[in-house]
Amino acid sequence: CPCVPTEGAMMDNRFATALVIACVLSLISTIYMAASIGTDFWYEYHTLSPAENVSEAGRSIWEEFVSKDADEKTYTDALFRCNGTVGLWRRCITVPKNSHWYSPPETDMTTNCISFSLSDQFVEKYIEPGNHNSGTDLNRTYLWRLQFLLPFVSIGLMCFGALIGLCACACRSLYPAIATGVLHFLAGLCTLGLVGCYVAGIELLHRKLPLPEDVRGEFGWSFCLACVSAPLQFMAAALFIWAARTNRKEFTLLKAYRVA
């Protein structure tokens, strides 16, 4: 029948288009996820007069902020007062370039950042931030640890899925695309879990340390990149799985038709 090859060609093009779109979505989501992990704008604090705040306290704010002994309450207070931003790996504050106690308030500001060490990522959070005798806050402790681990698990799953996809191309088969789709689905769940853990952690922190009246807090663009990455991963997973399963079903029906 002359129409059979035409149908086969149309099906191949359809599956190829789905795979190309899935690969593009996967690449974009990976870039977004990597950018969100590497930037410091997951949460932002906006203070009405950061220069005046810093000038009043002299260099003590910056010295306490960068100190190895700085606890959660110490650096959070500095974030409140100095237009701070927080990422998964670093915390930053905006201070005048010359903030000596004898200097008048300056308008020339600079942003200085301090990285969270690996031990900081696994440190215990306390029921009363800054009070080591108040006991461990298990909820915030494990939320903090999960928000550090989940993005790397997500990227790892997508990279492993990409490796399986390359093997599928080498074998000229769509069957391994199901595994790629499943891995992308799991990566989407990890990214969604990361977003949920971060939001919950911020809300619990602000219950312990409420924002001052002149400070406004909001989620930043790094957080938004992670939020966008999750649905892209789910869409890529759906396309991978659909292409593989539908191709297998169509191939089986076409084979049965030819035998008949």
N, C-alpha and C positions, 0 to 999 in steps of 0.2 A: 504494500500500500504506500503510495508516494507521500501521504501526509504524516506518516510515522516519523521520518527523520526531521521533518519540520517541527513537530511537537517536541521532539527531543532537544532540538536546538533552542526552541523557545524556553523550555524548562531549564536548560543549562544557563541561559542568559539571566533568567529570573533568579536562580540560586546564586550565580556569580554577583549580581547586583546586590543581593541581600548580604553576601559575605563582604563585599567592598564597603558597604555602608556600616556594617558591624565593625570592621577593622578601623574605619575612620572614627567612629564613636569611641572605640576602645582607646585609640591613640589620643583623642582629645581628653577623655576622662583621665588617662594616665598623666598627661601634661598638667591638667588642672589639679590633680591630687598632689603631684610633686611640687607644684608651685605653692599650694596651700601649706604643705609641710614646711617648706623652706622660707616662708615669709612670716612676719611678726604681727599681722593685723587680724588675728582671730577675734580679739575683743579690744575695744578702744574706750578710753576715758577722756572726756572733754571737760577741762577746768576753765572757769571764767577768767582767772588771773594767775596763771602758772608762774610768771616772772616774779610777781609780788610774793607769792608763797615761798618760792625758793630763796629770795633775798632775805626774807624774814628769818629763815632757819639757817642761813649761811650754807656752808658746804656740808653740813651734817647729813642732809637728806641724801646727797650723792654718796657720801662715805658709807652710810648705813645701807644704801641700796646695793652697792658693789661688794659689801663685806661678805666674806665666806660664812659668817655667823648670822647673816640676815635671815630671820624667820619669815613665815608667810605674812604675818601682820605687818612687819616692818616694810617689806617691799610693796605690799598692797597699799599701805598708806601713802607711800611715795608715788605709786601709780595714780592714786586718787588726786594728789596735789599737783602733779607735773605732767598732765596730758599723756598718761602712760598708754602703752599698747602691749598686749600679751600674745605670744605665739605658742606653738607647741614646744619650741626649743629655746626661745629667748623672751626676755622682758625688756622694755625700753621706756625711758622717760625723756621728756623735753625740758632742757634747762638752759639758762643763759650761758654764753661762752665764758663769761667772767662773773662768777657768782660769789665773790668774796663778801664777807659780812659788811665791809665798809663801802661797798660799791652800790650806787643807785640801781633801781630796777632797769634791766636792759630789754630791748626789743629784739636783739640779735640772738636767736635761739638755736640750739643744736640738739640733736637726738643722740643719746648714748644708750647702748644696749649691753646687757649681760646675759650670757648663755646659762641655761639650766644644765648642770652637770648630770651625768648618768645617775649618780646617787640621788640627786634632787628629784629625778623622775620617779624614784621608788621610795622616797621618804614618806614617813607616816604623817597624815594630817590629823590635827587635834580638834577636839570638840570645841574648844575656845582657841582660835588661832593665836599663836604666840605664847600660849600657856602650856608648857610641856607636862604639867601635872593634871591637866583636865581629862586625860584619857584619849585613846585613839578614836577618831571618827572613821569607822570602817567604810561607810558609804563614799565619802569624799576621797579616801585613800585609794579605793579600788577604781573609782571613776577616773581619777588622775592617771593611774597606771594603764588603764584600758585606752584612754585617749592618746597615750604615748605609743602603745603597741599596735592598736588596730590599723592605723594608716600604713604601717610597714607590712602588715599581713595583707592588706588590700592590694598594695602595689606588687607584693610578691606573688599573689595569686594571679594577677593580670599578666605579669611577666611569664609565669609558668604556662598560663593559657596561650600566650603568644608563641612560646616554644612548641607547644603541642600543635598550634596552627601551622607553624613552619614545617613540622613533620608531616602534617596532613597534606600540605602542598607538595612536598617531596614524594609522598606516596600517591598523589593524585586521587585522593579520596576525601569525601565529605564526612565520613563517619566520625573521625576524631574531633570534628567541630562540636559535637555534643559535649565532650569533655571540656572544650574551651568555653562553651556557653555556661556550663555548670560552674566552672571556676570564676567566670565573670559575675555570675549571680551571687556566689559566695563573697566575692570582692565587694559587690554592691551592698550586701548585708553588713560587711565590716565597716564600710564607709558610713552607712546609715547609723550603725552602732556608735561610731566615732562622733558623729554630729550629736546624737542623743546624749552620749556621755559628757560631751563638752557643755552642752546647754544645761544639763542637770548639775554639773559641777559648778558652773558659774552661779546658778540660782542658789545653790546651797551655800556657796561662799558669801554671797551678798546677804543671806539671812544672818550669817554670823557677823559680817562686817558690812553694815548698811552703807549705801552711798551717801556722802555728805549732800547737803541741800544744793550747793553750787556745783555739783559734779554730775555729769550725765554720762551714762554708759550705753554702748551699743555694739552689736556684732559687726566685725569688719569684713573687708572684701576677701580676706584669706578664708574666713569661715564660709562665705558665700560660694567660693570655688569648690570647697568640699561638698556643699549642699548640691551644687550642680553636677558634680562628678558622680554621685550615687545614681540618679536616674539615667545618666548616660551609660553606666555600667549595666543596669538592668535592661535597657533597650538593646545594647550590644549582645547581652546574653540571650535575649528572646530571639534575635535575628539568627544567631549562631545555631541555636537549638532548632528553630523552625526550618532553616535551610537543610540541616542534616537529616532531621526526621522526615521532612516532606520529600527530600530527594530519595531517601531509602524507600519510602512508600511508593513514589512514582516509578522508581526503578523496578520494584517488585511487580507492580501492575503491568508495566511495559513488557517485562520479561514473560509474564503469564500470557499477555496478549500475543506476543510473537510465537510462543509455544503453541497456543491455540490455533 
